[in-house]
Amino acid sequence: MPFGGSTYHALQVQVEKRLSRGLQAQAAYTWSKSIDDSSVVSGNTAYLGGGLSLQNPNNRRLERSLSQYDIPQSLKIAYTYDLPFG
């Protein structure tokens, strides 16, 4: 019997540009949403171990909400430079 379910949707965009004299730049952007029915928000409850109370144990859909670890936006930027010797 499964104890929880999750859904993850994302849009990912990556751009890479090679510039002059060995310089390269890269950027990556992610827009996402993570939804589940098993994240525990309160720090004093333990999932499957004790004080977790469900609104209705027969209907887990009532527990669906944003995941505790949901990070809706992420931007990463990197660059490299090739040294002119070696």
PyMOL Python script that loads the backbone (N, CA, C, O; Angstrom):
from pymol import cmd

cmd.read_pdbstr("""\
ATOM      1  N   MET A   1       0.841  -1.192   0.000  1.00  0.00           N
ATOM      2  CA  MET A   1       0.000   0.000   0.000  1.00  0.00           C
ATOM      3  C   MET A   1       0.882   1.249   0.000  1.00  0.00           C
ATOM      4  O   MET A   1       1.729   1.390   0.882  1.00  0.00           O
ATOM      5  N   PRO A   2       0.715   2.134  -0.935  1.00  0.00           N
ATOM      6  CA  PRO A   2       1.524   3.360  -0.956  1.00  0.00           C
ATOM      7  C   PRO A   2       1.127   4.308   0.171  1.00  0.00           C
ATOM      8  O   PRO A   2      -0.040   4.385   0.554  1.00  0.00           O
ATOM      9  N   PHE A   3       2.110   5.020   0.692  1.00  0.00           N
ATOM     10  CA  PHE A   3       1.878   5.939   1.796  1.00  0.00           C
ATOM     11  C   PHE A   3       1.700   7.373   1.352  1.00  0.00           C
ATOM     12  O   PHE A   3       1.234   8.192   2.145  1.00  0.00           O
ATOM     13  N   GLY A   4       2.041   7.713   0.148  1.00  0.00           N
ATOM     14  CA  GLY A   4       1.910   9.090  -0.314  1.00  0.00           C
ATOM     15  C   GLY A   4       2.125   9.178  -1.810  1.00  0.00           C
ATOM     16  O   GLY A   4       2.645   8.258  -2.441  1.00  0.00           O
ATOM     17  N   GLY A   5       1.713  10.306  -2.360  1.00  0.00           N
ATOM     18  CA  GLY A   5       1.902  10.535  -3.785  1.00  0.00           C
ATOM     19  C   GLY A   5       2.346  11.956  -4.019  1.00  0.00           C
ATOM     20  O   GLY A   5       2.071  12.846  -3.213  1.00  0.00           O
ATOM     21  N   SER A   6       3.034  12.170  -5.126  1.00  0.00           N
ATOM     22  CA  SER A   6       3.502  13.514  -5.431  1.00  0.00           C
ATOM     23  C   SER A   6       3.405  13.774  -6.925  1.00  0.00           C
ATOM     24  O   SER A   6       3.362  12.847  -7.734  1.00  0.00           O
ATOM     25  N   THR A   7       3.371  15.055  -7.274  1.00  0.00           N
ATOM     26  CA  THR A   7       3.336  15.515  -8.654  1.00  0.00           C
ATOM     27  C   THR A   7       4.320  16.666  -8.793  1.00  0.00           C
ATOM     28  O   THR A   7       4.378  17.550  -7.938  1.00  0.00           O
ATOM     29  N   TYR A   8       5.095  16.651  -9.875  1.00  0.00           N
ATOM     30  CA  TYR A   8       6.079  17.705 -10.124  1.00  0.00           C
ATOM     31  C   TYR A   8       5.938  18.153 -11.570  1.00  0.00           C
ATOM     32  O   TYR A   8       5.986  17.334 -12.487  1.00  0.00           O
ATOM     33  N   HIS A   9       5.765  19.446 -11.771  1.00  0.00           N
ATOM     34  CA  HIS A   9       5.700  20.037 -13.107  1.00  0.00           C
ATOM     35  C   HIS A   9       6.758  21.131 -13.173  1.00  0.00           C
ATOM     36  O   HIS A   9       6.978  21.852 -12.200  1.00  0.00           O
ATOM     37  N   ALA A  10       7.411  21.249 -14.328  1.00  0.00           N
ATOM     38  CA  ALA A  10       8.475  22.244 -14.440  1.00  0.00           C
ATOM     39  C   ALA A  10       8.623  22.738 -15.872  1.00  0.00           C
ATOM     40  O   ALA A  10       8.324  22.030 -16.834  1.00  0.00           O
ATOM     41  N   LEU A  11       9.091  23.966 -15.981  1.00  0.00           N
ATOM     42  CA  LEU A  11       9.517  24.558 -17.245  1.00  0.00           C
ATOM     43  C   LEU A  11      10.993  24.893 -17.068  1.00  0.00           C
ATOM     44  O   LEU A  11      11.366  25.635 -16.160  1.00  0.00           O
ATOM     45  N   GLN A  12      11.824  24.344 -17.938  1.00  0.00           N
ATOM     46  CA  GLN A  12      13.256  24.560 -17.836  1.00  0.00           C
ATOM     47  C   GLN A  12      13.772  25.212 -19.109  1.00  0.00           C
ATOM     48  O   GLN A  12      13.448  24.783 -20.217  1.00  0.00           O
ATOM     49  N   VAL A  13      14.583  26.256 -18.938  1.00  0.00           N
ATOM     50  CA  VAL A  13      15.175  26.979 -20.064  1.00  0.00           C
ATOM     51  C   VAL A  13      16.669  27.096 -19.807  1.00  0.00           C
ATOM     52  O   VAL A  13      17.098  27.453 -18.710  1.00  0.00           O
ATOM     53  N   GLN A  14      17.454  26.789 -20.833  1.00  0.00           N
ATOM     54  CA  GLN A  14      18.895  26.887 -20.702  1.00  0.00           C
ATOM     55  C   GLN A  14      19.453  27.632 -21.903  1.00  0.00           C
ATOM     56  O   GLN A  14      19.071  27.366 -23.042  1.00  0.00           O
ATOM     57  N   VAL A  15      20.361  28.568 -21.643  1.00  0.00           N
ATOM     58  CA  VAL A  15      20.989  29.370 -22.687  1.00  0.00           C
ATOM     59  C   VAL A  15      22.497  29.279 -22.509  1.00  0.00           C
ATOM     60  O   VAL A  15      23.015  29.417 -21.402  1.00  0.00           O
ATOM     61  N   GLU A  16      23.190  29.045 -23.617  1.00  0.00           N
ATOM     62  CA  GLU A  16      24.642  28.987 -23.591  1.00  0.00           C
ATOM     63  C   GLU A  16      25.182  29.875 -24.701  1.00  0.00           C
ATOM     64  O   GLU A  16      24.713  29.812 -25.838  1.00  0.00           O
ATOM     65  N   LYS A  17      26.168  30.700 -24.372  1.00  0.00           N
ATOM     66  CA  LYS A  17      26.732  31.637 -25.346  1.00  0.00           C
ATOM     67  C   LYS A  17      28.255  31.570 -25.284  1.00  0.00           C
ATOM     68  O   LYS A  17      28.855  31.672 -24.214  1.00  0.00           O
ATOM     69  N   ARG A  18      28.861  31.397 -26.447  1.00  0.00           N
ATOM     70  CA  ARG A  18      30.318  31.421 -26.539  1.00  0.00           C
ATOM     71  C   ARG A  18      30.733  32.810 -27.008  1.00  0.00           C
ATOM     72  O   ARG A  18      30.342  33.262 -28.085  1.00  0.00           O
ATOM     73  N   LEU A  19      31.503  33.452 -26.209  1.00  0.00           N
ATOM     74  CA  LEU A  19      31.962  34.807 -26.509  1.00  0.00           C
ATOM     75  C   LEU A  19      33.399  34.734 -27.038  1.00  0.00           C
ATOM     76  O   LEU A  19      33.947  33.644 -27.208  1.00  0.00           O
ATOM     77  N   SER A  20      33.991  35.869 -27.290  1.00  0.00           N
ATOM     78  CA  SER A  20      35.339  35.906 -27.868  1.00  0.00           C
ATOM     79  C   SER A  20      36.401  35.606 -26.810  1.00  0.00           C
ATOM     80  O   SER A  20      36.173  35.762 -25.610  1.00  0.00           O
ATOM     81  N   ARG A  21      37.556  35.177 -27.288  1.00  0.00           N
ATOM     82  CA  ARG A  21      38.750  34.943 -26.478  1.00  0.00           C
ATOM     83  C   ARG A  21      38.555  33.905 -25.378  1.00  0.00           C
ATOM     84  O   ARG A  21      39.102  34.046 -24.285  1.00  0.00           O
ATOM     85  N   GLY A  22      37.783  32.872 -25.662  1.00  0.00           N
ATOM     86  CA  GLY A  22      37.663  31.752 -24.730  1.00  0.00           C
ATOM     87  C   GLY A  22      36.685  31.932 -23.587  1.00  0.00           C
ATOM     88  O   GLY A  22      36.684  31.133 -22.651  1.00  0.00           O
ATOM     89  N   LEU A  23      35.861  32.953 -23.636  1.00  0.00           N
ATOM     90  CA  LEU A  23      34.879  33.181 -22.577  1.00  0.00           C
ATOM     91  C   LEU A  23      33.550  32.547 -22.975  1.00  0.00           C
ATOM     92  O   LEU A  23      33.073  32.734 -24.094  1.00  0.00           O
ATOM     93  N   GLN A  24      32.963  31.801 -22.056  1.00  0.00           N
ATOM     94  CA  GLN A  24      31.667  31.169 -22.276  1.00  0.00           C
ATOM     95  C   GLN A  24      30.761  31.503 -21.099  1.00  0.00           C
ATOM     96  O   GLN A  24      31.210  31.563 -19.954  1.00  0.00           O
ATOM     97  N   ALA A  25      29.490  31.718 -21.391  1.00  0.00           N
ATOM     98  CA  ALA A  25      28.509  32.009 -20.346  1.00  0.00           C
ATOM     99  C   ALA A  25      27.324  31.065 -20.513  1.00  0.00           C
ATOM    100  O   ALA A  25      26.954  30.684 -21.623  1.00  0.00           O
ATOM    101  N   GLN A  26      26.747  30.703 -19.382  1.00  0.00           N
ATOM    102  CA  GLN A  26      25.602  29.796 -19.395  1.00  0.00           C
ATOM    103  C   GLN A  26      24.629  30.224 -18.297  1.00  0.00           C
ATOM    104  O   GLN A  26      25.034  30.587 -17.192  1.00  0.00           O
ATOM    105  N   ALA A  27      23.328  30.172 -18.628  1.00  0.00           N
ATOM    106  CA  ALA A  27      22.285  30.489 -17.659  1.00  0.00           C
ATOM    107  C   ALA A  27      21.180  29.442 -17.769  1.00  0.00           C
ATOM    108  O   ALA A  27      20.816  29.021 -18.868  1.00  0.00           O
ATOM    109  N   ALA A  28      20.655  29.030 -16.627  1.00  0.00           N
ATOM    110  CA  ALA A  28      19.568  28.046 -16.597  1.00  0.00           C
ATOM    111  C   ALA A  28      18.505  28.544 -15.627  1.00  0.00           C
ATOM    112  O   ALA A  28      18.812  28.950 -14.506  1.00  0.00           O
ATOM    113  N   TYR A  29      17.252  28.507 -16.071  1.00  0.00           N
ATOM    114  CA  TYR A  29      16.125  28.953 -15.255  1.00  0.00           C
ATOM    115  C   TYR A  29      15.103  27.827 -15.166  1.00  0.00           C
ATOM    116  O   TYR A  29      14.797  27.179 -16.166  1.00  0.00           O
ATOM    117  N   THR A  30      14.583  27.599 -13.977  1.00  0.00           N
ATOM    118  CA  THR A  30      13.555  26.582 -13.767  1.00  0.00           C
ATOM    119  C   THR A  30      12.389  27.211 -13.009  1.00  0.00           C
ATOM    120  O   THR A  30      12.568  27.827 -11.959  1.00  0.00           O
ATOM    121  N   TRP A  31      11.205  27.042 -13.561  1.00  0.00           N
ATOM    122  CA  TRP A  31       9.962  27.421 -12.885  1.00  0.00           C
ATOM    123  C   TRP A  31       9.219  26.126 -12.628  1.00  0.00           C
ATOM    124  O   TRP A  31       8.956  25.374 -13.566  1.00  0.00           O
ATOM    125  N   SER A  32       8.873  25.846 -11.369  1.00  0.00           N
ATOM    126  CA  SER A  32       8.302  24.541 -11.068  1.00  0.00           C
ATOM    127  C   SER A  32       7.286  24.622  -9.939  1.00  0.00           C
ATOM    128  O   SER A  32       7.174  25.624  -9.232  1.00  0.00           O
ATOM    129  N   LYS A  33       6.555  23.530  -9.803  1.00  0.00           N
ATOM    130  CA  LYS A  33       5.606  23.378  -8.704  1.00  0.00           C
ATOM    131  C   LYS A  33       5.599  21.917  -8.295  1.00  0.00           C
ATOM    132  O   LYS A  33       5.465  21.025  -9.133  1.00  0.00           O
ATOM    133  N   SER A  34       5.744  21.683  -7.005  1.00  0.00           N
ATOM    134  CA  SER A  34       5.722  20.335  -6.461  1.00  0.00           C
ATOM    135  C   SER A  34       4.541  20.225  -5.500  1.00  0.00           C
ATOM    136  O   SER A  34       4.413  21.018  -4.567  1.00  0.00           O
ATOM    137  N   ILE A  35       3.682  19.238  -5.736  1.00  0.00           N
ATOM    138  CA  ILE A  35       2.487  19.028  -4.928  1.00  0.00           C
ATOM    139  C   ILE A  35       2.522  17.596  -4.413  1.00  0.00           C
ATOM    140  O   ILE A  35       2.825  16.670  -5.166  1.00  0.00           O
ATOM    141  N   ASP A  36       2.211  17.410  -3.127  1.00  0.00           N
ATOM    142  CA  ASP A  36       2.132  16.056  -2.599  1.00  0.00           C
ATOM    143  C   ASP A  36       1.099  15.981  -1.485  1.00  0.00           C
ATOM    144  O   ASP A  36       0.495  16.979  -1.094  1.00  0.00           O
ATOM    145  N   ASP A  37       0.922  14.776  -0.994  1.00  0.00           N
ATOM    146  CA  ASP A  37      -0.032  14.578   0.095  1.00  0.00           C
ATOM    147  C   ASP A  37       0.633  13.981   1.329  1.00  0.00           C
ATOM    148  O   ASP A  37      -0.041  13.397   2.177  1.00  0.00           O
ATOM    149  N   SER A  38       1.970  14.125   1.435  1.00  0.00           N
ATOM    150  CA  SER A  38       2.651  13.520   2.573  1.00  0.00           C
ATOM    151  C   SER A  38       3.682  14.424   3.230  1.00  0.00           C
ATOM    152  O   SER A  38       4.388  13.964   4.127  1.00  0.00           O
ATOM    153  N   SER A  39       3.805  15.682   2.833  1.00  0.00           N
ATOM    154  CA  SER A  39       4.710  16.593   3.531  1.00  0.00           C
ATOM    155  C   SER A  39       4.123  16.945   4.882  1.00  0.00           C
ATOM    156  O   SER A  39       2.924  17.188   5.021  1.00  0.00           O
ATOM    157  N   VAL A  40       4.985  16.967   5.860  1.00  0.00           N
ATOM    158  CA  VAL A  40       4.560  17.324   7.211  1.00  0.00           C
ATOM    159  C   VAL A  40       5.126  18.702   7.511  1.00  0.00           C
ATOM    160  O   VAL A  40       6.342  18.894   7.489  1.00  0.00           O
ATOM    161  N   VAL A  41       4.268  19.648   7.786  1.00  0.00           N
ATOM    162  CA  VAL A  41       4.701  21.032   8.011  1.00  0.00           C
ATOM    163  C   VAL A  41       5.158  21.235   9.442  1.00  0.00           C
ATOM    164  O   VAL A  41       6.160  21.912   9.673  1.00  0.00           O
ATOM    165  N   SER A  42       4.457  20.673  10.398  1.00  0.00           N
ATOM    166  CA  SER A  42       4.787  20.858  11.803  1.00  0.00           C
ATOM    167  C   SER A  42       6.033  20.065  12.161  1.00  0.00           C
ATOM    168  O   SER A  42       6.181  18.917  11.741  1.00  0.00           O
ATOM    169  N   GLY A  43       6.921  20.662  12.925  1.00  0.00           N
ATOM    170  CA  GLY A  43       8.147  19.985  13.310  1.00  0.00           C
ATOM    171  C   GLY A  43       7.968  18.975  14.417  1.00  0.00           C
ATOM    172  O   GLY A  43       8.870  18.170  14.650  1.00  0.00           O
ATOM    173  N   ASN A  44       6.849  18.980  15.107  1.00  0.00           N
ATOM    174  CA  ASN A  44       6.677  18.065  16.230  1.00  0.00           C
ATOM    175  C   ASN A  44       5.841  16.837  15.883  1.00  0.00           C
ATOM    176  O   ASN A  44       5.431  16.110  16.788  1.00  0.00           O
ATOM    177  N   THR A  45       5.577  16.586  14.613  1.00  0.00           N
ATOM    178  CA  THR A  45       4.871  15.371  14.215  1.00  0.00           C
ATOM    179  C   THR A  45       5.795  14.526  13.368  1.00  0.00           C
ATOM    180  O   THR A  45       6.635  15.053  12.640  1.00  0.00           O
ATOM    181  N   ALA A  46       5.647  13.243  13.457  1.00  0.00           N
ATOM    182  CA  ALA A  46       6.479  12.324  12.681  1.00  0.00           C
ATOM    183  C   ALA A  46       5.599  11.543  11.728  1.00  0.00           C
ATOM    184  O   ALA A  46       4.611  10.935  12.140  1.00  0.00           O
ATOM    185  N   TYR A  47       5.956  11.560  10.459  1.00  0.00           N
ATOM    186  CA  TYR A  47       5.160  10.849   9.463  1.00  0.00           C
ATOM    187  C   TYR A  47       5.279   9.350   9.692  1.00  0.00           C
ATOM    188  O   TYR A  47       6.389   8.831   9.808  1.00  0.00           O
ATOM    189  N   LEU A  48       4.184   8.667   9.756  1.00  0.00           N
ATOM    190  CA  LEU A  48       4.069   7.227   9.958  1.00  0.00           C
ATOM    191  C   LEU A  48       4.525   6.776  11.335  1.00  0.00           C
ATOM    192  O   LEU A  48       4.517   5.578  11.619  1.00  0.00           O
ATOM    193  N   GLY A  49       4.915   7.692  12.183  1.00  0.00           N
ATOM    194  CA  GLY A  49       5.410   7.254  13.471  1.00  0.00           C
ATOM    195  C   GLY A  49       4.573   7.687  14.645  1.00  0.00           C
ATOM    196  O   GLY A  49       4.758   7.162  15.743  1.00  0.00           O
ATOM    197  N   GLY A  50       3.673   8.606  14.470  1.00  0.00           N
ATOM    198  CA  GLY A  50       2.958   9.041  15.648  1.00  0.00           C
ATOM    199  C   GLY A  50       1.844   9.994  15.377  1.00  0.00           C
ATOM    200  O   GLY A  50       0.761   9.594  14.950  1.00  0.00           O
ATOM    201  N   GLY A  51       2.101  11.280  15.624  1.00  0.00           N
ATOM    202  CA  GLY A  51       1.026  12.237  15.726  1.00  0.00           C
ATOM    203  C   GLY A  51       0.476  12.795  14.443  1.00  0.00           C
ATOM    204  O   GLY A  51      -0.117  13.873  14.469  1.00  0.00           O
ATOM    205  N   LEU A  52       0.636  12.130  13.326  1.00  0.00           N
ATOM    206  CA  LEU A  52       0.080  12.645  12.080  1.00  0.00           C
ATOM    207  C   LEU A  52      -1.413  12.356  12.036  1.00  0.00           C
ATOM    208  O   LEU A  52      -1.832  11.200  12.087  1.00  0.00           O
ATOM    209  N   SER A  53      -2.198  13.395  11.942  1.00  0.00           N
ATOM    210  CA  SER A  53      -3.648  13.194  11.860  1.00  0.00           C
ATOM    211  C   SER A  53      -4.134  13.665  10.498  1.00  0.00           C
ATOM    212  O   SER A  53      -3.827  14.777  10.069  1.00  0.00           O
ATOM    213  N   LEU A  54      -4.888  12.819   9.831  1.00  0.00           N
ATOM    214  CA  LEU A  54      -5.429  13.129   8.517  1.00  0.00           C
ATOM    215  C   LEU A  54      -6.820  13.710   8.663  1.00  0.00           C
ATOM    216  O   LEU A  54      -7.539  13.380   9.607  1.00  0.00           O
ATOM    217  N   GLN A  55      -7.206  14.578   7.729  1.00  0.00           N
ATOM    218  CA  GLN A  55      -8.570  15.114   7.750  1.00  0.00           C
ATOM    219  C   GLN A  55      -9.571  13.994   7.555  1.00  0.00           C
ATOM    220  O   GLN A  55     -10.591  13.941   8.243  1.00  0.00           O
ATOM    221  N   ASN A  56      -9.288  13.097   6.619  1.00  0.00           N
ATOM    222  CA  ASN A  56     -10.148  11.943   6.352  1.00  0.00           C
ATOM    223  C   ASN A  56      -9.240  10.821   5.854  1.00  0.00           C
ATOM    224  O   ASN A  56      -8.746  10.901   4.729  1.00  0.00           O
ATOM    225  N   PRO A  57      -9.003   9.781   6.651  1.00  0.00           N
ATOM    226  CA  PRO A  57      -8.084   8.713   6.234  1.00  0.00           C
ATOM    227  C   PRO A  57      -8.524   7.995   4.962  1.00  0.00           C
ATOM    228  O   PRO A  57      -7.696   7.365   4.304  1.00  0.00           O
ATOM    229  N   ASN A  58      -9.791   8.071   4.600  1.00  0.00           N
ATOM    230  CA  ASN A  58     -10.286   7.411   3.400  1.00  0.00           C
ATOM    231  C   ASN A  58     -10.178   8.273   2.148  1.00  0.00           C
ATOM    232  O   ASN A  58     -10.443   7.794   1.046  1.00  0.00           O
ATOM    233  N   ASN A  59      -9.793   9.536   2.301  1.00  0.00           N
ATOM    234  CA  ASN A  59      -9.688  10.451   1.166  1.00  0.00           C
ATOM    235  C   ASN A  59      -8.389  11.245   1.288  1.00  0.00           C
ATOM    236  O   ASN A  59      -8.367  12.323   1.881  1.00  0.00           O
ATOM    237  N   ARG A  60      -7.298  10.702   0.718  1.00  0.00           N
ATOM    238  CA  ARG A  60      -5.991  11.360   0.819  1.00  0.00           C
ATOM    239  C   ARG A  60      -5.915  12.634  -0.010  1.00  0.00           C
ATOM    240  O   ARG A  60      -5.009  13.441   0.199  1.00  0.00           O
ATOM    241  N   ARG A  61      -6.839  12.839  -0.945  1.00  0.00           N
ATOM    242  CA  ARG A  61      -6.819  14.058  -1.769  1.00  0.00           C
ATOM    243  C   ARG A  61      -6.996  15.308  -0.922  1.00  0.00           C
ATOM    244  O   ARG A  61      -6.560  16.387  -1.324  1.00  0.00           O
ATOM    245  N   LEU A  62      -7.616  15.189   0.222  1.00  0.00           N
ATOM    246  CA  LEU A  62      -7.789  16.353   1.099  1.00  0.00           C
ATOM    247  C   LEU A  62      -6.450  16.854   1.638  1.00  0.00           C
ATOM    248  O   LEU A  62      -6.348  18.005   2.064  1.00  0.00           O
ATOM    249  N   GLU A  63      -5.438  16.014   1.624  1.00  0.00           N
ATOM    250  CA  GLU A  63      -4.119  16.387   2.152  1.00  0.00           C
ATOM    251  C   GLU A  63      -3.212  17.008   1.093  1.00  0.00           C
ATOM    252  O   GLU A  63      -2.121  17.468   1.429  1.00  0.00           O
ATOM    253  N   ARG A  64      -3.627  17.038  -0.174  1.00  0.00           N
ATOM    254  CA  ARG A  64      -2.779  17.567  -1.243  1.00  0.00           C
ATOM    255  C   ARG A  64      -2.549  19.065  -1.070  1.00  0.00           C
ATOM    256  O   ARG A  64      -3.490  19.832  -0.868  1.00  0.00           O
ATOM    257  N   SER A  65      -1.303  19.460  -1.152  1.00  0.00           N
ATOM    258  CA  SER A  65      -0.929  20.868  -1.086  1.00  0.00           C
ATOM    259  C   SER A  65       0.506  21.001  -1.608  1.00  0.00           C
ATOM    260  O   SER A  65       1.117  20.011  -2.011  1.00  0.00           O
ATOM    261  N   LEU A  66       1.033  22.211  -1.598  1.00  0.00           N
ATOM    262  CA  LEU A  66       2.417  22.416  -2.011  1.00  0.00           C
ATOM    263  C   LEU A  66       3.336  21.601  -1.118  1.00  0.00           C
ATOM    264  O   LEU A  66       3.125  21.505   0.091  1.00  0.00           O
ATOM    265  N   SER A  67       4.347  21.023  -1.722  1.00  0.00           N
ATOM    266  CA  SER A  67       5.304  20.227  -0.957  1.00  0.00           C
ATOM    267  C   SER A  67       6.100  21.116  -0.028  1.00  0.00           C
ATOM    268  O   SER A  67       6.283  22.308  -0.276  1.00  0.00           O
ATOM    269  N   GLN A  68       6.564  20.513   1.040  1.00  0.00           N
ATOM    270  CA  GLN A  68       7.386  21.241   1.993  1.00  0.00           C
ATOM    271  C   GLN A  68       8.707  21.678   1.351  1.00  0.00           C
ATOM    272  O   GLN A  68       9.277  22.695   1.746  1.00  0.00           O
ATOM    273  N   TYR A  69       9.190  20.929   0.376  1.00  0.00           N
ATOM    274  CA  TYR A  69      10.457  21.216  -0.297  1.00  0.00           C
ATOM    275  C   TYR A  69      10.268  21.938  -1.636  1.00  0.00           C
ATOM    276  O   TYR A  69      11.202  21.987  -2.436  1.00  0.00           O
ATOM    277  N   ASP A  70       9.089  22.497  -1.897  1.00  0.00           N
ATOM    278  CA  ASP A  70       8.809  23.179  -3.156  1.00  0.00           C
ATOM    279  C   ASP A  70       9.668  24.428  -3.296  1.00  0.00           C
ATOM    280  O   ASP A  70       9.672  25.288  -2.415  1.00  0.00           O
ATOM    281  N   ILE A  71      10.393  24.525  -4.402  1.00  0.00           N
ATOM    282  CA  ILE A  71      11.187  25.715  -4.738  1.00  0.00           C
ATOM    283  C   ILE A  71      10.676  26.192  -6.090  1.00  0.00           C
ATOM    284  O   ILE A  71      11.071  25.643  -7.118  1.00  0.00           O
ATOM    285  N   PRO A  72       9.796  27.214  -6.114  1.00  0.00           N
ATOM    286  CA  PRO A  72       9.110  27.567  -7.361  1.00  0.00           C
ATOM    287  C   PRO A  72       9.998  28.156  -8.450  1.00  0.00           C
ATOM    288  O   PRO A  72       9.695  27.982  -9.630  1.00  0.00           O
ATOM    289  N   GLN A  73      11.076  28.844  -8.103  1.00  0.00           N
ATOM    290  CA  GLN A  73      11.921  29.453  -9.129  1.00  0.00           C
ATOM    291  C   GLN A  73      13.387  29.247  -8.780  1.00  0.00           C
ATOM    292  O   GLN A  73      13.785  29.316  -7.617  1.00  0.00           O
ATOM    293  N   SER A  74      14.175  28.994  -9.811  1.00  0.00           N
ATOM    294  CA  SER A  74      15.609  28.797  -9.613  1.00  0.00           C
ATOM    295  C   SER A  74      16.354  29.353 -10.819  1.00  0.00           C
ATOM    296  O   SER A  74      16.006  29.053 -11.961  1.00  0.00           O
ATOM    297  N   LEU A  75      17.369  30.155 -10.568  1.00  0.00           N
ATOM    298  CA  LEU A  75      18.197  30.733 -11.620  1.00  0.00           C
ATOM    299  C   LEU A  75      19.652  30.414 -11.319  1.00  0.00           C
ATOM    300  O   LEU A  75      20.149  30.718 -10.235  1.00  0.00           O
ATOM    301  N   LYS A  76      20.329  29.804 -12.272  1.00  0.00           N
ATOM    302  CA  LYS A  76      21.749  29.456 -12.139  1.00  0.00           C
ATOM    303  C   LYS A  76      22.507  30.120 -13.274  1.00  0.00           C
ATOM    304  O   LYS A  76      22.109  30.034 -14.436  1.00  0.00           O
ATOM    305  N   ILE A  77      23.602  30.781 -12.929  1.00  0.00           N
ATOM    306  CA  ILE A  77      24.443  31.453 -13.920  1.00  0.00           C
ATOM    307  C   ILE A  77      25.874  30.973 -13.726  1.00  0.00           C
ATOM    308  O   ILE A  77      26.375  30.921 -12.602  1.00  0.00           O
ATOM    309  N   ALA A  78      26.528  30.624 -14.828  1.00  0.00           N
ATOM    310  CA  ALA A  78      27.911  30.160 -14.763  1.00  0.00           C
ATOM    311  C   ALA A  78      28.685  30.717 -15.946  1.00  0.00           C
ATOM    312  O   ALA A  78      28.116  31.039 -16.989  1.00  0.00           O
ATOM    313  N   TYR A  79      29.991  30.824 -15.761  1.00  0.00           N
ATOM    314  CA  TYR A  79      30.856  31.266 -16.859  1.00  0.00           C
ATOM    315  C   TYR A  79      32.190  30.540 -16.749  1.00  0.00           C
ATOM    316  O   TYR A  79      32.609  30.136 -15.664  1.00  0.00           O
ATOM    317  N   THR A  80      32.839  30.384 -17.880  1.00  0.00           N
ATOM    318  CA  THR A  80      34.182  29.788 -17.921  1.00  0.00           C
ATOM    319  C   THR A  80      35.078  30.635 -18.826  1.00  0.00           C
ATOM    320  O   THR A  80      34.612  31.306 -19.747  1.00  0.00           O
ATOM    321  N   TYR A  81      36.343  30.582 -18.539  1.00  0.00           N
ATOM    322  CA  TYR A  81      37.308  31.319 -19.333  1.00  0.00           C
ATOM    323  C   TYR A  81      38.499  30.393 -19.588  1.00  0.00           C
ATOM    324  O   TYR A  81      39.121  29.901 -18.647  1.00  0.00           O
ATOM    325  N   ASP A  82      38.809  30.163 -20.848  1.00  0.00           N
ATOM    326  CA  ASP A  82      39.963  29.365 -21.217  1.00  0.00           C
ATOM    327  C   ASP A  82      41.201  30.230 -21.125  1.00  0.00           C
ATOM    328  O   ASP A  82      41.278  31.293 -21.741  1.00  0.00           O
ATOM    329  N   LEU A  83      42.172  29.767 -20.348  1.00  0.00           N
ATOM    330  CA  LEU A  83      43.423  30.521 -20.217  1.00  0.00           C
ATOM    331  C   LEU A  83      44.187  30.481 -21.546  1.00  0.00           C
ATOM    332  O   LEU A  83      44.148  29.478 -22.258  1.00  0.00           O
ATOM    333  N   PRO A  84      44.889  31.588 -21.879  1.00  0.00           N
ATOM    334  CA  PRO A  84      45.564  31.661 -23.179  1.00  0.00           C
ATOM    335  C   PRO A  84      46.841  30.840 -23.259  1.00  0.00           C
ATOM    336  O   PRO A  84      47.522  30.905 -24.282  1.00  0.00           O
ATOM    337  N   PHE A  85      47.200  30.082 -22.254  1.00  0.00           N
ATOM    338  CA  PHE A  85      48.394  29.234 -22.307  1.00  0.00           C
ATOM    339  C   PHE A  85      48.018  27.828 -21.843  1.00  0.00           C
ATOM    340  O   PHE A  85      46.961  27.627 -21.244  1.00  0.00           O
ATOM    341  N   GLY A  86      48.876  26.873 -22.120  1.00  0.00           N
ATOM    342  CA  GLY A  86      48.681  25.485 -21.653  1.00  0.00           C
ATOM    343  C   GLY A  86      48.078  24.640 -22.627  1.00  0.00           C
ATOM    344  O   GLY A  86      47.859  23.457 -22.367  1.00  0.00           O
TER     345      GLY A  86
END
""", "prot")
cmd.dss("prot")
cmd.show_as("cartoon", "prot")
cmd.util.cbc("prot")
cmd.orient("prot")
